């Protein structure tokens, strides 16, 4: 598995049509150093992604992770966890002490996954924003994994195996490479 930044040719493959304008904006923000958008690639195929915002929770020593997704055919193979391991390494390299995320109240599976890999619930929150000129609101559970609370995810999820045909892949530490 390879981790790299989002490119414009990834947008159609990784994002549904309503999210594509956001992905294009994230590429612009990434070039300005405001966000980091990681893409997980298997055999040259982009299969998952997550955005990190370095500004929104800086005062709380946390990086905000959002827009985590793995293509349906690649789910339940540890790719989301590998992306999170990589995001932790990026957050640590920028001097942050935690990853934080907002999980929509209707996303029970996503909340359970975050808790399983060491995130703790902070609080519930209503989030309002403008989305391409339309006012939006969502109800979220804010979760956080702080290094001092749970240690590194790498210590708990060092390796995982999954099969793609006859080939086995091992998720490695971000600094080790594939």
Buried (B, 14 or more C-beta within 10 A) or exposed (E): BEBEBBEEEBBEEBBEEEBEEBBEEBBEBBEEEEBBBBBBBBEEEBBBBBBBBBEBBEEBBBBBBBBBBBBEEBBEBBBBBBBBBBBBBBBBEEEBBBBBBBBEBEBEEBBEBBBEBBBEEBEEEEEEEEEEEEEEEEEBBBBBBBBEEBEBBBEEBEEBEBEBEEEEBBBBEBEEEE
